[in-house]
Every structure is written in C-alpha cells, then in structure tokens.
C-alpha cells in the first residue's frame, strides 16, 4: 500500500497536543459535590460507566486519525514488469605478440589491454563474450560464454609466449569469425586489438574481413602503440627501442568492410576511452512493459471516521451523559 498524498500524514502529529489537552482538562474538571461524610460511599464499587468515561475521547481521536489517513489517500498498488533483453555476442581478439610487451603503456601494452578488456567485460552482463588470442598463430582462449567469471580468469592467464611469436592478424580475425558464424544473436561483434602488421598465417586480414562481412559480423579494430618508437624489455631483461609499426590502413579497411570502426590508442587513457565508446555503440535492446494498477483505499477509513463520530455522539447523549 502507498499514499497518493503522504504529506497529510504529518497532521497525525496534532493528536499529541489534543491528548495532552484532554489529560490536563480532565484533572481540572473532575466532577465533585460536597457532603458531610463520604463513609457511605467508601465501600461502593466503581460502576462500568466510570471506566467507560474516556471512550468518547478515544473514539474521537481514532476518528480524526482515520480521517487524516483518508485525506492521504491510501492506495493498493499492483504492478508487473516484463523485461525482454537481447544480449550481443562479442569475441575479443587480442594480440599477444612480443611487441605487446612495449612499455609505452603502463605497465605494458598487453597488461593495459587486459585490464581495460576486463572492465569492458564486467559492464556487459547480458552478453555472451569469447576470447581469441593470436601472435604467429591463433587459438580460442575462451569460447562464447555468459559465465564472465571464467572468462576473466582465462583473460588473466593470457601472457606472451603462450604461442609462437609473430602477428597473424588475418588468422586471429578468421578464428574469431569462426566462433561467431553459428551464433543466433542478431548482433555479433569482434573487437580486434593489435600493435603491428600482419606477418604470419595463411589468411590475409582483408580475406578474413570479407569472411566477417559475409556473416554480418561487425569488426571494431584497435591499433595500440605510441607514435614513433617505444621502449621494450625482452624476456632476458634487455631494454631496447623498437619502431611502432601499425598497419592502420589495413585495420581501417577491415572496419570499413564490416561496418565497424577503427580506433587508435596511444596510451592507457585513450585505450579505456575507446572501449567506452564501443560499449556505448553496442548496447543491447531492452523492452520494458510496466503495468501498474492502483485501487483507492480511502473509503474504509472515511467510513470508519464517520461511524466513530456518530457512535461518540450517541454515547455522550445516552449512556455516558453527564451533568456539566
């Protein structure tokens, strides 16, 4: 139950001074008469009328409270929500080649990409998400799943050296397409992140893009790396400067063929912003049908107040009548 005019309930506070006034008045206006001795009445038991003398005031107080509640318009609410949501099937294709250890991102490109991808996954609770990694070859780290806890654990385990080094962008994209081609979802998306140019694999990136387009799969491509050169610490702890070689032309064409978009990330902040942009563009559809029925409940309270007032008047003029 709820009230249409809940502010009227504050009027109930007025009952406090009303009760206080009644108690004070009762002390000052007790009925009395003078007699020489009260001995004859000493053993006389109090009648029922004495005990009921406060009933009219109690009835009036309850009547006022019921009237105030009626003014607040109590209502019973019967509502039902029907929510239909359709998630998006997403595959993250992540480059794990040696150059992803470059430290132009903190702490490295690979760790920064994993962190931002984890945040992205946490924000997509209704989506099925899978993970494909690639370097010189490619394999599926996690198939499409709604169990994001398992997915996040598998993403956490991703590291350089899991597969042969290299950058097989086409192979990674084709593997991601293979994971989505049989999906029944109306919206299928691949987010491909790399920091280099295709130099491995038997499938070219544009061939894989044509394959994605034929299945209606949209591909968002992200090129990561600062402009110019980046510092890299290899597996032996040696530091070196390596050129940043991102094939932006191919990544742009992949996105164009599949009606996606290409993004360039040069630091941690811009990478996070890119994932936020993709998150906004790829929102699942939610249809909410809310039915709310309200039934007025003030009438019983108003009727109660009327009955109590009438009952009080009848008592005052009959059984509980007294001489002023």
Secondary structure, 3 states (H helix, E strand, C coil): CEECCHHHHHHHHHHHHHHHHHHHHHHHCCCCCCCCCCHHHCCCCCCHHHHCCCHHHHHHHHHHHHHHHHHCCEEEEEEEEEEEEECCEEEEEEECCHHHHECCCCCCHHHHHHHHHHHHHHCCCCCEEEEEEECCCEEEEEEEECCHHHHHHHHHCCCCCCCCCCCCHHHHHHHHHHHHCCCCCCCEEEEEEECCCCCCCCCCHHHHHHHHHHCCCEEEEEEECCCCEEEEECCCCCEEEEECCCCHHHHHHHHHHCCCEEEEECCHHHHHHHHHHHHHHCCCEEEEEEEEEEEECHHHHHHHHHHHHHHHHHHHHCCCCCCC
